[in-house]
Amino acid sequence: MRNNTHMILSDQEIGARMNRAVDAGGLVIRPWSQACQQPASYDLRAGIDLTIPRGATALVPTLEWVELPADIAATLRCRSSYGRKGLVLTGGFVDPGFRGELTLCLINMGSQDIDIRKDERVVQMIFQEVRNGDRMYNGRYQDSRGAVGAKTG
């Protein structure tokens, strides 16, 4: 019997979930790269080249298309190599049922401009098990492609 602590998915569990159909608890990450698989997370890559001036905010699409099943949520964290340069990620939670490319809201709080190149690993996606949930994401960012600005209403 499992206790009530949070369970973060390991690399083996992430891989096992990738081999199932989404409706059977599978996880979709396309394109997938072995180099992005970490012991307890998956690194998402930038979908575009850009330079973020110091003090500026930028919306950056991920290269990957992600689909989360009903029993998995994800937290996004800036990779430490970018954090050490002053890059901050906001809006870092992905609900079960989300489908699409993720839009990363990045703020350069550092003292110099930060260059990001397409295909560079920028953020880590950490997967958590969701128990007894019966709601799936079906919001305004479902099926997003490219960087999507704030939608109101």
N, C-alpha and C positions, 0 to 999 in steps of 0.2 A: 504494500500500500504506500502511495506517495504521501509526503507531508504537504502542508499548504505553502511551502516556500515557492518562490518564482523559479521556473526552470528555463535556463537559456539553452538553446539548441547547440550541440557540438557540431564539428565539421562532419562527423559520421552521420548524425541525424539530419543535417542539412542535405547531405548527399542522398540519403535514403528518401527524404521527402521529394527531392528533385526527380526521382524515378517513379513517382506515383502520379496518377491523374489528379488534377486540381480538385474535382468533386470527391475524390477518395482521400483528401488530406494532403495532396501534392502541393508543391511549391514550384513556381516558374521564375527563372531568371534567364533572360535571353539578351544578348549573347552571354553565355557562361564561360568563365575562364578559371582554370585550375590555379593560376597565379593569384587570383583574387580571393580564393578560399583560405581563410584563417582558422585557427583552432576552435574559435567560438563566435565567428562572424564571417561576413562576406564583404569585401571591399567593392563599392560602387565606383564607376569611372565617369569622368566628365564626358558629356556628349559633344562639347564644342571647345574650341580654343578661345581663351580670353585673358585679358589682364584686368585685375581688379585694383584700381587706384587706392592708395591709403585713404581711409575714412569713407570709402564707398561701399555700397551694397550691390550685389549682382544676383540675378536669378540664373541658375545653371541647370540645364536638363541632364539627367543621367543618361549614359549610353544604354543602360539596361532597361528592358521592359520587365516589370515585376508583377507577379500575381500571387497574393497571399490567400491561403485557404481559411476556412472558418475558425480553425483552432490555432492560428499563428498571427501574432502582431509583431511589429518590428520597431526598434529604436534606432535612430541614425545619430552617429557621432562623427565629428570631424577627425580625420586621422591626425595623430600627434605631430607628424612632420609638418603639416600645415598649421596646426595650432601653435606650434613653436614660432611660426612666422607672424602670428597674430590673426589668423583666419578663424572666424567664429561661424558656426552653423546654427541657424534658428529653425524652428518648426520641425523637430526631429522625431515624429511618431507616425507610424503607418498602421492603420486599422485593418483587422481581418476583412478579407473580401476586396481589398484595393486591387485595381488593375491599372497598369500604365507605366509611363516613364515618370520618375519622381523629379520634382523641381526643387533644387537645393537653393535655399536663401543663404548666401554667404556674405559676411561682413568682414572687411579688411580693417582690423583694429591695430595693425602693425605700423611700423615707421616707414615701410617701403611698399611700392606696388608689388602685387603678387601675380605671377604668371601661372596659368593653369592651361595645360595642353589636353586636347582630346585624347581619350584613352587613359589618362592618368588616374590613378586611384586616389579619390578625394575624401570619401566618407566610408565609415564602417556601418554595415547594417547588422544589428544584433537581433536575433529572433527569439521571441518568448512564446511559450505555450499559453493558450487561452483556454480556460476550462469552463464548461457549462455556458458558453456564450451562444446566443441565438440570433444575434444581429450581425449583419454584414455591411461593410461600407458601401454606400450607394449615393455618394455626394457629388458635388459639382466638379470634382477633379478626377472622377472615374474616367478611365480610358484616355488620360492625358498623353499628349505627344509634344516634345519640345518644352521649353520653359514657359510655364503658365503663370501669369500674374494673378493677383488677388481677384477673386470673383465675389461679388456682393449679392445679397438678396435672398 
